[in-house]
Amino acid sequence: MKFKIKIAVLCVLCATAVAMTVGAVKTIAAPDAVSTPPAAVSNASVDDKNAEYYLRDCSGYVAVFKGADSKTPIKVTDIETETLNTVDRGLLQQGIPAENKNELLSLLEDFSS
């Protein structure tokens, strides 16, 4: 009887190991999902100079600036730019406009996830 229980436990552990391995391989094999910018960022118009807020890189972190010409950020987030994909880092170098506070919060949420 003890032998049958050991075999059953071993089978369950093997099935769990296979399932975990498959899940790990799927996440490693999907780099395209990482390089695709969030929808809110890709729809942003970088040429819009009348936006209320702008997101830009500031010493390696995503920062919020008031207006297109502002040199001093009003808020530096804890979002490191090196954790973002190449497209988003490029957009941050140019400045990502946010028309209002809701759009700003949506962009920050996209970057932090």
C-alpha positions, 0 to 999 in steps of 0.5 A, a space after each residue: 500500500 505504501 508503495 502505491 502512495 509513493 508512486 502516486 505522489 511521484 506521478 503528481 510531482 512529475 506532472 507538476 514539473 512538466 507543467 511548470 517547465 512548459 509555462 517557463 518555456 512559453 514566457 521565455 519564448 515570447 520576446 515579441 510581447 516585450 518589444 511591443 509598446 503599450 497601446 497608450 504610448 504608441 498612440 501618443 503624438 510626439 509632435 504635440 507641443 501643447 500637451 499639459 504633461 510630458 514624460 521624459 528620462 531623468 537620470 535613468 528614471 521616468 519623470 513627469 514634466 509640466 509642458 514641453 519646454 520644462 527643464 525641471 521635473 515635477 515628479 520623478 517616478 521609481 520606474 527605471 528606464 532600463 527596465 523598459 523596452 527599446 521603443 519606449 526608451 526612444 520615445 522617452 528621449 523625445 518626450 511623450 505628451 499627455 494631454 491631461 492627468 488621466 492620460 498621464 496616469 494611464 501612461 505611468 500605469 503602462 510603464 510600471 506594469 
